[in-house]
Amino acid sequence: MASNPRKGILSLKITDQNMLYHSYMPYVKNGGLFIPTTKSYQLGEEVFILLSLMDEAEKLPVAGTIVWITPRGAQGNQAAGIGVHFSDIDGSAAVVRGKIENYLVDKLKSDKATYTM
């Protein structure tokens, strides 16, 4: 079976602070994001994210590894998707994490549930 190289490229548009808070995974080294998807992925699979963040014109590229999977039909009506841990191969993870944490400076201390915790 031929692999699909496009499967490993994910595009995510986050338009508001609430969505960003629910998607961000600050507890993994270099940070990470939960990406809603119904496609099938495996833990440890490498992916590449093109992130559109808020109203920024430029998409932020970042590589990562899948560390979390919420399957379709998960308990508690959780959104199906994957958690991607940012890889800091080229320094892009630090840039993306810094931008995300600047947007969430007041929310990171919250006890509100997210997509992954």
C-alpha beads as a LAMMPS data file, in Angstrom:
LAMMPS data file: protein, C-alpha beads

117 atoms
116 bonds

1 atom types
1 bond types

-500.0 500.0 xlo xhi
-500.0 500.0 ylo yhi
-500.0 500.0 zlo zhi

Masses

1 110.0

Atoms # bond

1 1 1 0.000 0.000 0.000
2 1 1 1.456 3.370 -1.012
3 1 1 1.782 5.972 1.719
4 1 1 0.121 9.344 1.335
5 1 1 2.743 12.087 1.814
6 1 1 -0.002 14.743 2.084
7 1 1 -1.452 12.966 5.126
8 1 1 1.529 14.151 7.166
9 1 1 0.886 17.827 6.379
10 1 1 -1.785 19.355 8.604
11 1 1 -3.290 22.789 8.301
12 1 1 -4.812 24.323 11.431
13 1 1 -6.500 27.695 11.744
14 1 1 -7.023 29.023 15.265
15 1 1 -9.092 32.181 15.243
16 1 1 -9.751 32.928 18.908
17 1 1 -8.136 32.690 22.328
18 1 1 -10.679 30.160 23.632
19 1 1 -9.961 27.705 20.788
20 1 1 -6.227 28.207 21.286
21 1 1 -6.511 27.510 25.024
22 1 1 -8.426 24.279 24.417
23 1 1 -5.961 23.110 21.740
24 1 1 -2.628 24.028 23.340
25 1 1 -0.639 21.346 25.209
26 1 1 1.807 23.242 27.479
27 1 1 2.694 20.138 29.514
28 1 1 4.814 18.546 26.748
29 1 1 8.402 19.697 26.165
30 1 1 8.463 22.392 23.450
31 1 1 4.643 22.562 23.586
32 1 1 2.089 20.997 21.302
33 1 1 -1.394 21.311 19.840
34 1 1 -4.496 19.174 19.656
35 1 1 -5.689 19.069 16.044
36 1 1 -9.271 17.974 15.378
37 1 1 -9.329 15.323 12.639
38 1 1 -11.144 12.133 11.750
39 1 1 -8.165 10.787 9.759
40 1 1 -6.337 7.782 11.144
41 1 1 -2.854 8.342 12.611
42 1 1 -0.457 6.325 14.761
43 1 1 1.333 7.350 17.950
44 1 1 4.889 8.371 17.102
45 1 1 4.001 9.359 13.524
46 1 1 5.750 12.508 12.338
47 1 1 3.648 15.330 10.902
48 1 1 4.142 18.891 9.719
49 1 1 1.751 21.657 10.791
50 1 1 1.002 24.882 8.960
51 1 1 -0.570 26.953 11.734
52 1 1 -2.686 30.036 11.092
53 1 1 -2.769 31.825 14.426
54 1 1 -5.396 34.459 15.186
55 1 1 -5.251 37.254 12.622
56 1 1 -1.573 36.808 11.703
57 1 1 -1.058 36.876 7.938
58 1 1 1.820 34.396 7.898
59 1 1 1.334 30.668 8.519
60 1 1 3.695 29.237 11.134
61 1 1 5.393 25.979 10.076
62 1 1 6.302 23.475 12.771
63 1 1 7.193 19.771 12.724
64 1 1 5.915 17.401 15.360
65 1 1 5.210 13.895 16.552
66 1 1 1.810 12.469 17.447
67 1 1 1.650 11.821 21.208
68 1 1 -2.126 11.749 21.766
69 1 1 -5.056 10.245 19.863
70 1 1 -8.723 10.807 20.651
71 1 1 -10.664 8.421 18.398
72 1 1 -14.078 9.088 16.887
73 1 1 -16.833 8.237 19.357
74 1 1 -14.596 8.773 22.393
75 1 1 -16.170 8.757 25.825
76 1 1 -17.663 12.045 27.012
77 1 1 -18.273 13.382 23.493
78 1 1 -14.611 14.410 23.186
79 1 1 -13.602 15.858 19.813
80 1 1 -11.779 13.330 17.619
81 1 1 -8.226 14.335 16.824
82 1 1 -4.534 14.094 17.550
83 1 1 -2.114 15.749 19.941
84 1 1 1.088 16.822 18.238
85 1 1 4.261 17.435 20.275
86 1 1 6.383 20.137 18.628
87 1 1 9.836 18.948 17.508
88 1 1 12.503 21.579 17.962
89 1 1 14.667 20.426 15.071
90 1 1 15.127 23.879 13.555
91 1 1 14.051 26.222 16.347
92 1 1 10.541 26.676 14.949
93 1 1 8.920 25.081 18.016
94 1 1 10.284 27.817 20.282
95 1 1 8.885 30.497 17.977
96 1 1 5.441 28.868 17.759
97 1 1 5.294 28.118 21.488
98 1 1 6.305 31.722 22.294
99 1 1 3.560 33.144 20.079
100 1 1 0.936 30.802 21.554
101 1 1 1.940 31.564 25.139
102 1 1 1.855 35.313 24.439
103 1 1 -1.763 34.946 23.329
104 1 1 -2.575 32.811 26.385
105 1 1 -0.616 34.697 29.041
106 1 1 -3.712 35.139 31.256
107 1 1 -5.296 31.739 30.573
108 1 1 -2.405 29.320 31.171
109 1 1 -3.069 29.283 34.926
110 1 1 -6.704 28.268 34.388
111 1 1 -8.194 25.015 35.677
112 1 1 -10.639 24.804 32.762
113 1 1 -10.603 21.511 30.862
114 1 1 -8.962 21.359 27.434
115 1 1 -9.222 18.835 24.581
116 1 1 -6.473 16.720 26.148
117 1 1 -6.583 17.353 29.916

Bonds

1 1 1 2
2 1 2 3
3 1 3 4
4 1 4 5
5 1 5 6
6 1 6 7
7 1 7 8
8 1 8 9
9 1 9 10
10 1 10 11
11 1 11 12
12 1 12 13
13 1 13 14
14 1 14 15
15 1 15 16
16 1 16 17
17 1 17 18
18 1 18 19
19 1 19 20
20 1 20 21
21 1 21 22
22 1 22 23
23 1 23 24
24 1 24 25
25 1 25 26
26 1 26 27
27 1 27 28
28 1 28 29
29 1 29 30
30 1 30 31
31 1 31 32
32 1 32 33
33 1 33 34
34 1 34 35
35 1 35 36
36 1 36 37
37 1 37 38
38 1 38 39
39 1 39 40
40 1 40 41
41 1 41 42
42 1 42 43
43 1 43 44
44 1 44 45
45 1 45 46
46 1 46 47
47 1 47 48
48 1 48 49
49 1 49 50
50 1 50 51
51 1 51 52
52 1 52 53
53 1 53 54
54 1 54 55
55 1 55 56
56 1 56 57
57 1 57 58
58 1 58 59
59 1 59 60
60 1 60 61
61 1 61 62
62 1 62 63
63 1 63 64
64 1 64 65
65 1 65 66
66 1 66 67
67 1 67 68
68 1 68 69
69 1 69 70
70 1 70 71
71 1 71 72
72 1 72 73
73 1 73 74
74 1 74 75
75 1 75 76
76 1 76 77
77 1 77 78
78 1 78 79
79 1 79 80
80 1 80 81
81 1 81 82
82 1 82 83
83 1 83 84
84 1 84 85
85 1 85 86
86 1 86 87
87 1 87 88
88 1 88 89
89 1 89 90
90 1 90 91
91 1 91 92
92 1 92 93
93 1 93 94
94 1 94 95
95 1 95 96
96 1 96 97
97 1 97 98
98 1 98 99
99 1 99 100
100 1 100 101
101 1 101 102
102 1 102 103
103 1 103 104
104 1 104 105
105 1 105 106
106 1 106 107
107 1 107 108
108 1 108 109
109 1 109 110
110 1 110 111
111 1 111 112
112 1 112 113
113 1 113 114
114 1 114 115
115 1 115 116
116 1 116 117
